[in-house]
Amino acid sequence: MLRLNNVEVVYDRAILVLKGISLDVPEQRIITLLGSNGAGKSTTLKAISGLLKPERGEITRGSVEAGCSTT
């Protein structure tokens, strides 16, 4: 499971770009983030992947895997 709990991300120590994001993704599930330009979709994914450090809240990591399986 991947869990985000009340995550906040600040750019350049001045611009709050994510505030209070919480999200649960159960194992073996796929979710989609939808929103307009500037809504925080890419920032959320950067926080999950570790490219950005959350100022507050926590990210409990499961695993993030790319690719698809053919069966």
Secondary structure, DSSP 4 states (H G I P E B T S, - for coil): -EEEEEEEEEETTTEEEEEEEEEEE-TT--------TTSSHHHHHHHHHTSS--SEEEEE------S----
